[in-house]
Amino acid sequence: MARADRFRQCGHMIAVGMLVAAAGACETAAHRNALANADFGPMNEPLSKSAAQSDFAEWLGWTRATHPDLSYSTDLDQLGLRERAVAANFQDGASRRDVWAAMATLNPIFDDAHVGLRLPETAFSTYISDGGAAFDAPVQVTEDGVLVATDVREESAFKAGDRIISVNGVRMADFLAWTTPRIRGESDAIRRLVIEGRFALAFWTYAGGADIYVAETVSKNGRRKRVTYDAARDALRPQATEPFSLAFQDNVAVLRVASFDISLRGDFRAFAEDAFAKIADAGTSRLVIDLRDNGGGAHDVSDILMAYLTATPHAATSSITARITKENQALVPGSRLGDVLTVPFADKVAPPVDLDNRFDGDVAILVGPRTYSQAIAFAATAQDFKIARIAGAPTDGRANQTAQVTKHPLEHTDFIVQSPIYIMTRASGEKGPEPLTPDILIEAAAFDEISRVFGDPANDGD
């Protein structure tokens, strides 16, 4: 799908017409009725026209002064048109929610999940701290809608794999139609990944909060039921879940790693030590690392995994285009704040020479449209240094990722915006905005055929 085609559904119309009316576009009559009783906390508070315009201008001015080259991902002409249209339609008395809804329609134009306006997390935190309840179901957001995730508590009335049709009368289809065009990202798949990771916040932004949530769900076999969720009484999530696992299939070790988040570093180190010991004990000569649902994180975590795959020093980048800020100025002697420099990056990560149970067999890394950020950088490094073959579908994110995301709070709305200060060129030196292309292309339906991951011919039977 062409990038321009991704600006679909009614969210892109926000910048035409009057702000309040446009902010409500795509909201059904049933949803508008539900809004009257919903608790949006601070997002219900009115803003003056001047405050909204000031924060809008502050956001875009800060972004242009922080990003090393906004044109790398952004159509600047389209951004300018949308910027002028939104700025011209702010009104006195519009709620914070209306202002956020209008501003957020710029997000897809940046065409990078690292750039843009975040969901209103400050207001949501205030709502929760004031005693508000969120619909905090673990979910998977797909093209087919919102599904209950596999890590839901076994004793919950919500069952893994069931599709959520509505909550408190708010249809999930309407929620996604309104929300997706306001989320940061290169594609709808990436935007759905962002919504999935912040589902409670995203749903509250659209539907507001309540003390009790009544959901209508449908199972895979078509059975419908109503489930009541009381946040003060019910628990939907296990006490602790780890976004990584090890399994064995057809004498192949399959390592699923769904996040490289820095908060997981200690847990992931312990997991990797145990997992590679089990792989060594099993004597398998093939390893699949599944990053198809990995939205990224920190190289400090992915480096732990890479050390089990190679002892060869390696680097994720060959050069960096950087905006000089207070955070990095000391690294570039003689630079001035605001400068944009492209410099070679020759520093390599040197894995420990002696590491128990380092894997020395065939490695394949699975990627797909939802693989993002540090997960792309990890896979690209493995590809460039021939540490592993890459299999699956091309990523929606670029092989040359932006990095070092910086956040900035806006004065009047308390919204938070973000921008990277680096554009990385992969170790191979290949420049440009193209996605990471696997060595072995596999249709989604064939992902579970492990032989395909290593490029073996499909077994069609006799």
N, C-alpha and C positions, 0 to 999 in steps of 0.2 A: 504494500500500500504506500503511495506517495505521501510524504510528510504533510503536504498541504491538505490531503484528504482526511487527516486525523483530526482536524479542527471541525468536528462534526457535532451533531445533536444541537440542542438549542443554546448551549452555554456560550457559543461564539457570538450570539446576538446581543449580549449584555451591554455592549458599548453603544448601541443605538437606542434612541428613545429616551424616556425618562429613567433615572437611576432606579428608583424603588420598583417601578413596574418591571423594568428589565431584570432586576435582581431576582424577581419572583417568577421570571419566565421558566417554563417547564414544571412549575409546581401545580399539581392537580388541585381541583376544588376540595377533594377530601384532605389533601395535605394542608391546604391553606386553613381549613377548619381545625385541623389538628394543631397547627401552629398557635392558634389562639390559646390553647391550654398547655403548650409546651414551655419548659423552663430553659431559656437560653442564658441565664445568668447575666454576666456583664455584656454579652453580645446583644442584649436588648437595649442597652443604653444608647441614647441619641448622640450624634456628633454634629458639630457645626460644619458648614460647608468649607470654611477656611481650614479647620482641623483636618478634614479628609483630604483636601487638596494639598495641604502641607505635607502630610505623611506620604501621600502618593508621589509627590515630587521628591521627597527625601529618599524614598525607596529607589527610584530610578536613577537619581543622581549618585547615590551611594554605589549602586550596582555598576554604573558606568565607570566610576572611579576605582572600583575594586577588581572587577574582572579583567584579565590580561588582554582579551580580545573577544568582545561580545559577538562579533560577526562570525566567530568560529562555529557557533551553533544557531545563531539567531538571524532571522530575516529582519534587518534593521528598518526597512521601509514598512513592513507590516507592523512591527513594534511601534513605530512612530504614529501610524494611523490609529492603532488601538489606544495608544497613550493619549492622544489628543481627544478622541471620542469619549473615553472614560472621564478624563479630567473635566471636560465641558459639562458633564451631566451630574456632578455631585450636587446634593441638595441639603439645605439646612434641615436638621431633624432626622435624617436617615439613621437607622440603627447601625451599630458596629457590624452586625451580620450582613446588612445590605451593602455596606462599604466593602467588607471583605469579599463578598460575592462578586462585586464589580471589579475590584482590583485583581482578584484571582484569575480572571479570564485572560490575563496576560501570560500566565504560567506556561501554557503549551507553546507559546510563541518562542520562548527561550530555548525550547527543544533540548533541554538538559535537566535532569532531575536534581542536579546540584545547584541550579539557579532558580530563584523565584521567591514567592510568598509562601510561607509555611501555613499549615492549618493553625487555627487560633488557639495554640496550646496554653498560652498564659491565661486567657479567659476560661478555658476548660479546667485548668488547675484550680482557679478560684471557685468555679462552680462546684467541683468535687470537694474542696476544703470547706465550703459552706454547707456541706451535707447533701449535695446532689448525688444522684445515682446514674450510672452509665450502663448502657447495654453492651456489656463487655464480653460478648461471645467470641470464642476463638473461631475464625472463619478463614475460608479460602475464597478469594474473589476471582472469578473466572469469566470468560465470555458468556457462559451460561447463567451467570448470576452469582449469588452469595451462598456458599455451601458451608455447613458446619464442618470445622476442621477435625482431623483425626486425633488431636490432643485434647478434645473435650473430655471432661470427667466421665468415667464409665457410668456412674450412678445418675448422671444428669438426664433429664427428660429430652434434651437435645441429643440427637444421635449423629455420629460422624457420617458425612456424605449426604445428609438430608439438605434439601435446598430451602432456604428461608424465603418465603413468598412476601411476607409483610411483617411489620412490627408496629403495634398500636395503630393499625390501619394505614401505615405508611408503606407503600409498595417499594420493595428493594429495586425494582426496575426503574422507578422514578428517582430514587436516591442515587443510583449509579448514573442515570442520564443527566442529573443536575451536577453531581460532584465530579465525575471523571474529567469534563472539560475545564475544570478549575484546579487541577492537580499538576504538579511539576512532572516532567518526564518527556522522553523521546517518542513514546508510543502509548497507546491505550494499555498494552500489556504492562509497561513499566508503571503507568499511573495506577493500574489496579494493584500492583505490588505495593505501592505507597499506601493506598487505601487499606489494603489488607493489614499492613503493619501498624496502622493507626486507626483501626476500624471504629473503636468506641468514640474517639475524637471526631472522626469524619462523619459518623452517623449523627452525633450530637450537633455538629455544625449545621446539618441539614434539617434534622427533625426535632432538635431540642431534647430535654431530659424529662423523665417521669419517675415516680416512685416504683411503679410496677410496669413491666413490659410484657405484653401478650403477643407472641409470635405465631404466625401460621407457617407451617412447614409441610413439605411433601417429600416422601421417601423415594428411593430409586424405583420402587415398584408402584409408585403413584398414590400411596396412602397419605392422606392429608390429616393433620392434627393441629391442635392449638396447644401451645406450651406457655405457661406463665413463669416469668422470671422476676423474682424479688431480689434485688442486689444486696439487701441487708440480710437475706436468709440463705440464698442459693449461691453455690460456687460452681462456676462453669469451667474453670481451668484447674488442671492439676497443680499441686503445690510447687512443683518444679519440673520444667521440661527443658531438654537439651536439643538444640537444633542440629544435632549430628547423630549418626548411627552407623553401625557396621552390620552387614549381612553377607552371607555366602550364597551364591547362585551358580550352579553348574561349575563348581570348583573355581569360581571367580569371586574375589573379594569386592564387595560393593560398599563404598564409603560415601554416605550422604552427608553433605555439609551445607546447611541452609543459611549460615551466617558466619561472617568473620568479625562480628562486632567486638570492639575492644573490651567490653565488659566480660566477654567469654574467655579471655586469654588463659586464665588459670584453669578453668574447667576444660578448655579445649586441649591444653597441654597434657592434662591427665588422661583425657579421652584418647588422644593420639598415641601416647605411650602404651596404653592398654590395647588399643586397636591393632597397632603394628606388631605387638607381641603375639596377639592371637593370629594375625595373618602369617607371621613367621611359623608359628606352631602348626598351622594348617598346611603349610608347604605349598600354597598356591603360587603360581607364576604370573597371574594376571590380576590387575587391580583397576577398578573403575571408580573414579571420583565424580560424584554427581553434584554439579553446581547449578542445576537448572532452576532452582528456586532461591539461589543465593543472591541477595540484594547488596552484598558488599560488606564493608567494615574497614578494618585496619590491616596494614601489611604486617604489623607486629604479630597478628594472629595467623595470617596466611603463611608467613615465613616459617612458622612451626611445622605446618604441613609440608612445605617445600623441602625442608631439611630431611624429611623421611624419604624423599624421592631422588635427591641428588646431593653429592658432596661438592659439585662444581660451583665456584663463585658465579653469581648471576646478578643482573640488574633488570628492573622492570622498565627502565627508560634509557634512551640514548641522549635525549635533550629535553629541556624544560623551558617553556615560555612562562615567565613569572611577572606578576605585578609586585613591585617592591612596596612592602608594608612594614609597619613597626615590628611585626612578628618575624620577618625574614631579612630585614635590612643588614643585620650583622653578618649574614652569610655571604653577602656580596660587597666586599670593600669598595668604597668609592661610589656606591649607588646612592640615588636620591629617592625619597619617598614619592611614589606615583610612577616611577620609571617602569617601563615594560622591557624586559630583557629576555633574549633566548640564549641559553647557555648549554654547553654539553654537560652531560651528567655521567661521569665515568665510575662513580662509586658503586661497588658491587657488594652484595650480601655474601658473606662467606659462611656456609653452614659448618657446624662442628665436624671436625674430621672423624672423630669417633662417636658414633651414635648407634646405640643398640637397635637392632631390627630395622635398619634402613632397607627399603624395598629395592630389589635389583631386577625385578621382572618387567613385563610389559605394562605400561600405564596408559589409560585412556581417560580423558576428562570430558564429561558430558556438559554441554552448555545449551542454552536456548534463549528465547526472547526475554525471559525474566532474569537471566544472569546479568548482574550489573556491578558497576563501580569496581571495588577491589577484587571481586570475583572475576571480572573481565581482565583486569591487570594480571592476576595470578595465571589465568589460562593463557593469555598472550605471552607471558614470560616463559611458561612451559613450552609453548609452541616455538618461540624464537630460539630457545636454547636446546630444542629437540629433547626435552626431558620427558614429554608425553605427547601422544597424539590427541588432537581435539576432535570430538565427535558430537553430533547433534545438529541443531539448527542454528543459523546465524543469530547473533545477539541483536537486540534492538538498540542497545547502547553502542557507542563508538569504541573501537579497539584502542584509540588514543583518547584516554579519559581525561576529564578535568579533575582537579584534586585540591586538597587543603581547603575544605569548605569553611568559610568564615560567616558567622551569624551577626545580625545587626538588629536591635530593637528600634521600633519607630516610636516617636515621642508621644503622640496623642492617642493612638489606637492600641498600643501595646502589642501590635502584630510584630512578628519576627520574620525578617527576610534573610536570604543567604546567597552567597556567591563564592565560587572558587577563586583562588589566586594563582593557580597553576594550570597550564595545559601540558600534558605529558605526551612525548613521542616515544612509542614503544621501542624496545631494545633493537629490533631489526632496522630501525631508522625509517620505516615506511610511514609517511605522513598522510594526513587527510582524515576526513570524518567518517570513513567507511566502518561498518561493523566488524566484529571479530568473526571470521569465516572459518568454520571447522575444516579439518583435513578430510574428515569422513562425514558426509551429509546423510542424515537419517531422518526419515519421516517420523512424525510424532507417534504414529501407530506402531512403529518398529522399535521404540526406545527400550522396550522390555526384552527384546531379543539380544541378549548379551553378545552373541557372536557378531552381530552387526556393528557393535561398538568398536570392535578391533578390526573392522574391515573384512571379516570373513564373509563368504557368500551365504545368503539365506538358505536355510534348510527347508525346501518346499515339500519334502516327503517323497514317497515312492510314486 
